[in-house]
Amino acid sequence: MSVTATARITAAADGRGSTALPVLESEGPLALRRTRSPDPAYARVTVVGAMSAPLGGDRLAVDALAGDGARVTVDSAAATVALPGAGPDAGRPASYDVRLGVGEGAELHWLPEQVVSAQGSALDMTTRAELAVTARLVLREEQVLGRHGEHTGRLSTRLTVRRAGRALLDQQLAYGPGAPGGWDGAAVLGGHRAVGQLLVVDPTFGHAPPTPRLLGPTAVLTPLAGPAVLVTALAADARLLRAVLDEALEGLLKETNARRGA
């Protein structure tokens, strides 16, 4: 039987230089846990899978809000594996919707583990972020196309980011059976099985964004038309992909910290 569930996170500045979590609501397979943060100024929430999900027909969602002045990191304990449904749900697509809000002077780091598209599965995933003018966002998305030794399922993703009500990024990708032709060709994946992106939105990029550059043979950093940069990368596997994105994030955070201190 398919599952419909929504988990909710609200982070709020506590007035003492730290961040409280007044709302932490788990539901269905989405279990939320407050975990220790290496930086006491940030709250940290880890999403723990309470059961196998998403399966065919499941409708899952996470709502995360960082209120004005709040600083929070949301990660996950393990990869999310999209699996085919069984019985009456066999062949039905699952959906996973992520809705993020970041208020004035707030900062949200959205850093989940990979989404793995298992053979025979079908998943439609959307991530929508609404940012205030002075909000900061670090967002990482990684997809692994098929488990070891198998073909990928069907996976579609859409990432939409709006800042002060204006579009900053709207990007849609699709892989696997039923995706537009050429998705696995030399001009797109070129035989790679892991694809990811890293988005960093920071007001300090507004007047002098980082210069576009290659970050290796299959990764590129691109400034957007707004105070943001997008890193897009391909790799043979999840481990290599994470190494590229981690190195890019470390460099971008050093740059934003230096700009704030200037």
C-alpha positions in Angstrom: 0.0 0.0 0.0 1.3 3.4 -0.9 2.1 6.0 1.8 1.4 9.7 2.0 3.6 11.6 4.5 4.9 15.1 5.2 7.7 16.0 7.7 8.0 19.5 8.9 11.0 21.5 10.3 10.9 25.1 11.6 14.1 26.7 12.8 14.0 30.0 14.7 16.6 32.3 16.1 16.6 32.1 19.9 17.9 35.6 20.7 21.1 34.2 22.3 23.1 33.6 19.2 21.8 30.1 18.6 18.9 28.5 16.8 15.9 26.6 18.3 13.7 24.0 16.6 10.1 24.8 17.7 8.7 22.5 15.0 10.1 19.0 14.3 7.3 16.8 13.1 8.0 13.3 11.7 5.5 11.3 9.7 5.5 7.9 8.0 8.9 6.9 6.7 10.4 10.4 7.4 11.8 10.5 10.9 13.4 13.7 12.0 16.1 13.8 14.7 17.9 16.8 16.2 21.6 15.9 16.1 24.8 17.5 17.3 26.1 20.3 15.2 29.9 21.0 15.0 29.0 24.8 15.1 26.9 25.7 18.2 25.4 28.7 16.3 23.6 26.2 13.9 20.9 23.8 14.7 21.2 20.4 12.9 18.4 18.0 11.8 19.0 14.6 10.4 16.3 12.8 8.3 16.3 9.1 9.2 14.4 6.6 7.0 11.9 4.7 9.2 11.1 2.3 6.4 11.8 1.6 2.8 10.7 4.6 0.7 9.8 5.9 -1.7 8.1 3.0 -3.3 5.8 3.2 -6.3 2.7 5.3 -5.5 4.2 6.9 -2.4 3.7 10.7 -1.9 6.4 12.1 0.4 7.3 15.7 1.3 9.5 17.7 3.6 8.8 21.3 4.6 11.7 23.1 6.1 11.6 26.8 7.2 14.5 28.8 8.5 12.9 31.9 10.1 14.5 35.3 10.2 18.1 35.1 11.6 18.0 31.3 12.1 20.8 29.0 11.0 20.2 25.4 10.4 21.7 22.4 8.6 19.5 19.5 7.4 21.1 16.3 6.3 20.2 12.6 6.1 21.5 9.4 7.7 21.6 7.4 4.5 20.8 7.5 0.8 17.2 7.6 -0.4 16.5 4.6 -2.6 13.6 4.8 -5.0 12.1 1.3 -5.4 9.4 -0.2 -7.6 6.0 -0.7 -6.0 4.3 -4.0 -5.5 0.8 -5.2 -6.1 -1.7 -2.5 -7.2 1.1 0.1 -6.9 3.4 -1.7 -9.4 4.4 0.7 -12.1 3.0 3.7 -10.4 5.5 6.7 -10.0 6.4 7.9 -6.5 6.8 11.6 -5.7 9.1 13.4 -3.3 8.6 17.1 -2.8 11.0 19.3 -0.8 9.8 22.8 0.1 12.3 25.2 1.6 11.9 28.7 3.0 14.7 31.0 4.2 14.0 34.3 5.9 15.9 37.6 6.3 19.4 37.1 7.6 18.8 33.3 7.8 20.9 30.5 6.5 19.9 27.0 5.5 22.3 24.2 4.5 20.3 21.5 2.7 22.7 18.5 2.4 20.9 15.2 2.1 22.6 12.0 0.9 22.2 10.7 -2.6 18.9 9.6 -4.3 19.4 6.2 -5.9 17.2 5.3 -8.8 16.8 1.5 -8.6 15.9 -0.5 -11.7 12.1 -0.6 -12.3 11.4 2.4 -10.1 9.8 5.7 -11.1 10.3 8.9 -9.0 9.3 12.5 -9.6 11.3 14.7 -7.3 10.8 18.5 -6.9 12.7 21.0 -4.7 11.4 24.5 -4.3 13.1 27.2 -2.3 11.8 30.7 -1.4 14.5 33.0 -0.2 14.4 36.5 1.3 16.8 39.1 0.0 19.4 38.6 2.7 18.9 34.8 3.0 21.8 32.4 2.4 21.3 28.9 1.0 23.6 25.9 0.5 21.9 23.2 -1.4 23.3 19.9 -2.6 21.5 17.3 -4.8 23.0 14.0 -6.0 21.5 11.3 -8.1 22.9 7.8 -8.6 21.4 6.0 -11.6 21.0 2.4 -10.7 22.4 0.3 -7.9 25.6 -1.7 -8.5 25.2 -3.9 -11.6 21.8 -2.7 -12.6 20.1 -0.2 -15.0 18.6 2.9 -13.7 14.9 3.5 -13.1 13.0 6.5 -14.3 14.0 9.7 -12.4 12.8 13.2 -13.0 14.0 16.2 -10.9 13.1 19.8 -10.9 14.8 22.5 -8.8 13.2 25.9 -8.5 14.7 28.7 -6.5 13.1 32.2 -6.0 14.7 35.1 -4.3 12.5 38.0 -3.1 9.7 36.6 -5.3 11.9 36.6 -8.5 13.2 33.4 -10.2 16.8 32.7 -9.6 17.0 29.1 -11.0 14.5 26.7 -12.6 16.1 23.5 -13.8 14.5 20.2 -14.8 16.4 16.9 -15.5 15.2 13.4 -16.5 16.9 10.1 -16.8 16.0 6.5 -17.5 13.1 4.8 -19.4 10.7 7.3 -20.9 13.2 10.3 -20.6 13.8 12.3 -23.7 16.3 10.6 -26.1 20.0 11.2 -25.6 19.9 11.5 -21.8 22.6 8.8 -21.6 24.6 9.9 -24.7 28.0 11.4 -24.9 26.7 15.0 -24.8 24.8 14.4 -21.5 26.1 11.7 -19.2 28.8 10.2 -21.3 28.6 6.9 -19.5 28.7 8.4 -16.0 26.3 7.0 -13.4 26.3 9.8 -10.8 25.2 13.4 -11.3 25.0 16.2 -8.9 24.7 19.9 -8.3 25.6 22.3 -5.6 23.9 25.7 -5.3 25.3 28.5 -3.1 23.2 31.6 -2.7 24.9 34.4 -0.8 24.3 38.2 -0.9 28.1 38.8 -1.0 28.1 37.4 -4.6 25.8 40.2 -5.7 28.4 42.7 -6.9 31.3 40.4 -7.8 30.3 36.8 -8.5 33.0 34.1 -8.7 34.3 33.6 -12.3 33.1 30.6 -14.2 35.6 27.8 -14.3 36.1 24.1 -14.8 36.5 22.0 -11.6 37.9 19.0 -13.3 37.1 17.2 -16.6 33.4 16.7 -15.7 32.5 19.6 -13.3 31.9 23.3 -13.8 31.2 26.3 -11.7 28.7 28.8 -13.2 27.7 32.1 -11.7 23.9 32.8 -12.0 22.1 36.0 -12.7 21.8 36.8 -9.0 24.0 36.4 -5.9 24.5 32.7 -6.6 26.7 30.1 -8.1 25.8 26.6 -9.4 28.3 23.7 -9.6 27.3 20.8 -11.8 29.3 17.6 -11.8 29.3 14.1 -13.3 31.2 11.1 -11.9 31.5 7.3 -12.2 30.1 6.7 -8.8 28.7 8.4 -5.7 32.0 8.5 -3.8 33.8 10.4 -6.6 30.9 12.8 -7.1 30.8 13.7 -3.4 34.6 14.4 -3.4 34.1 16.9 -6.3 31.2 18.7 -4.6 32.8 18.7 -1.2 35.9 20.4 -2.6 33.8 22.9 -4.4 31.7 23.7 -1.3 34.8 24.1 0.9 36.2 26.6 -1.6 33.0 28.6 -1.9 32.4 28.8 1.9 36.0 30.1 2.4 35.3 32.7 -0.2 32.0 33.8 1.3 33.5 33.9 4.8 36.4 36.1 3.5 34.0 38.5 1.9 31.9 38.8 5.0 35.0 39.6 7.0 36.3 42.2 4.5 
